[in-house]
Amino acid sequence: MFQKLLERIAGELFSQNIPYMIIGGQAVLLYGEPRLTKDIDVTLGIGTEGLEKVMQSVENLKFKILVPDPEDFVRETMVLPTLHEKSGIRVDFIFSYSTYEQQAIQNAKKVRLGSTDVCFASLEDVIIHKIIAGRPRDLEDIRSVILKNPDFNLPYIEKWLAEFDVSLEANYLELFKKIQDSLNE
């Protein structure tokens, strides 16, 4: 069911000329170990000014919007949560505006599913997203991805994590290095 939904989402966003990339657990499945994931996270290459266009796509896809006031919710959270009711699969559309997100979408990897190309976040951008999310499951996903794909663009990851450290007053780069060190022991 996930593959068919990914194909439908990709086709709809392509037809609306909305750049995007699949992130989260679905992207981890592409690079890491198989695991259970119950949703689809889609980062859009448009800001909240494109909400009307995205809501039209959601309607075309026949997804149910999960919040009573989508405009206010998206303005506050940058996320439009939806549900494919037949399967019970939640699909979150995440609006973006930052330089990083725009570059990550440009770096997305096209993967052929059925007769459709679906844009998945690059391996490096999956790692960056997972470091920032920082939950135990995310950190395990990073380990899985690195073990399965030891040749990745380390300078790209370090550059963006260092920038996020400064802008968000965080220690993402240090956390990433600890994960790498633990895999080398």
C-alpha positions in Angstrom: 0.0 0.0 0.0 2.9 2.4 0.8 4.3 2.0 -2.7 1.0 2.8 -4.4 0.5 5.9 -2.1 4.0 7.1 -2.8 3.4 6.7 -6.5 0.1 8.7 -6.3 1.7 11.4 -4.2 4.6 11.8 -6.6 2.3 11.9 -9.6 0.1 14.5 -8.0 2.9 16.8 -6.9 4.6 16.5 -10.3 1.3 17.5 -12.0 1.0 20.5 -9.7 4.7 21.4 -10.3 5.5 21.2 -6.5 9.0 20.1 -5.8 9.3 17.6 -2.9 11.2 14.8 -1.3 10.2 11.8 0.8 11.9 11.9 4.2 11.5 10.0 7.5 11.0 6.3 7.8 10.1 5.8 4.1 13.5 7.3 3.1 15.3 5.2 5.8 13.8 2.0 4.1 15.7 3.0 1.0 19.1 3.3 2.7 18.9 1.4 5.9 17.5 -1.8 7.4 13.8 -2.6 6.9 11.6 -1.5 9.8 8.0 -0.7 10.6 6.9 2.7 9.6 3.3 3.9 9.8 3.4 7.2 7.9 4.8 9.1 5.0 6.6 12.4 5.5 6.8 14.7 2.4 8.9 17.9 2.5 7.6 20.3 -0.1 9.7 22.8 -2.0 7.3 25.6 -1.3 6.5 27.8 1.7 3.1 28.3 3.3 2.1 30.7 0.5 1.5 27.5 -1.5 -1.0 26.0 1.0 -4.0 26.4 -1.4 -2.2 24.5 -4.1 -1.2 21.8 -1.6 -4.8 21.6 -0.3 -6.0 21.1 -3.9 -3.5 18.2 -4.3 -4.7 16.7 -1.0 -8.3 16.9 -2.3 -7.2 15.3 -5.6 -5.6 12.5 -3.7 -8.8 12.1 -1.6 -6.8 12.4 1.7 -8.6 13.7 4.8 -7.1 16.8 6.4 -6.7 16.0 10.1 -7.0 19.5 11.6 -10.1 21.8 11.8 -8.3 25.0 10.7 -5.6 24.0 8.2 -4.5 27.6 7.5 -3.8 28.4 11.2 -2.2 25.0 11.9 0.1 25.2 8.9 1.1 28.8 9.8 2.0 27.6 13.3 3.6 24.3 12.5 4.6 24.3 8.8 2.9 20.9 8.5 -0.4 19.8 6.9 -1.3 16.4 8.5 -3.6 14.2 6.3 -4.9 10.7 6.3 -5.4 8.1 3.6 -8.5 6.8 5.2 -8.8 3.5 3.4 -5.3 2.3 4.6 -5.1 4.4 7.7 -1.7 5.8 6.6 -0.9 9.3 7.8 0.7 11.6 5.3 2.3 14.8 6.5 3.1 17.5 4.0 5.9 19.7 5.4 6.3 23.2 4.0 9.8 24.6 3.6 11.6 27.8 3.0 15.2 27.5 4.1 18.2 27.3 1.9 19.0 23.9 3.4 15.6 22.5 2.5 15.7 23.8 -1.0 19.2 22.3 -1.6 18.1 19.0 0.0 15.1 18.8 -2.4 17.5 19.5 -5.4 19.7 16.7 -4.1 16.8 14.2 -3.9 17.3 10.8 -5.4 14.7 9.7 -8.0 13.7 6.1 -7.4 11.4 4.3 -9.9 8.4 2.8 -8.2 6.1 1.1 -10.6 5.8 3.5 -13.5 6.6 6.6 -11.4 9.8 8.4 -10.3 9.5 9.2 -6.6 12.0 11.7 -5.1 13.5 10.5 -1.8 15.9 12.6 0.3 19.5 11.8 -0.3 21.3 9.5 2.1 23.1 12.5 3.6 19.9 14.5 4.0 18.2 11.6 5.7 21.1 11.5 8.2 20.8 15.3 8.8 17.1 15.1 9.3 17.4 12.1 11.7 20.2 13.9 13.8 18.0 16.9 14.2 14.9 14.8 15.1 17.2 13.1 17.7 14.8 10.4 19.1 16.3 7.0 19.9 14.6 5.5 16.8 16.2 8.2 14.7 19.7 7.6 16.1 19.3 3.9 15.4 18.2 4.7 11.8 21.4 6.7 11.4 23.5 3.8 12.6 21.7 1.5 10.2 22.1 3.9 7.2 25.8 4.4 7.9 26.6 0.7 8.3 24.9 -0.1 5.1 26.3 2.9 3.2 29.8 3.7 4.4 30.7 5.9 1.4 28.7 9.1 1.9 29.5 12.8 1.6 30.8 13.5 5.1 31.8 17.2 4.4 28.2 18.0 3.3 26.7 16.5 6.5 29.3 18.2 8.7 28.8 21.6 6.9 25.0 21.6 7.5 25.2 20.2 11.0 27.7 22.9 12.0 25.4 25.6 10.5 22.4 24.1 12.4 24.5 24.1 15.6 25.0 27.8 15.3 21.5 28.8 14.2 19.7 26.5 16.6 22.3 26.6 19.4 22.6 22.8 19.3 25.3 20.1 19.3 24.2 18.1 16.3 27.7 17.8 14.9 29.0 16.4 18.2 26.2 13.9 18.3 26.9 12.8 14.8 30.6 12.3 15.5 29.7 10.2 18.6 27.5 8.0 16.5 30.4 7.6 14.0 32.9 6.8 16.8 30.6 4.2 18.3 30.4 2.4 14.9 34.2 2.4 14.6 34.8 0.8 18.0 
